[in-house]
Amino acid sequence: MAKSKAVEKSVEKLTYEEALAELEQIVAVLEGDASQNPLEEALKLFERGQALVARCGALLEAAQLKVEKLAGDTVLPFEDESE
């Protein structure tokens, strides 16, 4: 990956923004020149990416639940204005 750290921060300790940024970096690396990524490294990146996707999903779900709890029944579903 672009930034090489001796010790990666645990996925569980990342904020949504940190996890998303790292996920975007991983996607860019994996979409790049395959000859630059040995299979073993690509698999490690993919595995980390899967963990980051799960982390982002969990954080978004928690935020949605908090908004619903705070807003009660006043939360309206989003309607596409282009219709």
Secondary structure, 3 states (H helix, E strand, C coil): CCCCCCCCCCHHHCCHHHHHHHHHHHHHHHHCCHHHCCHHHHHHHHHHHHHHHHHHHHHHHHHHHHHHHHHHHHCCCCCCCCC
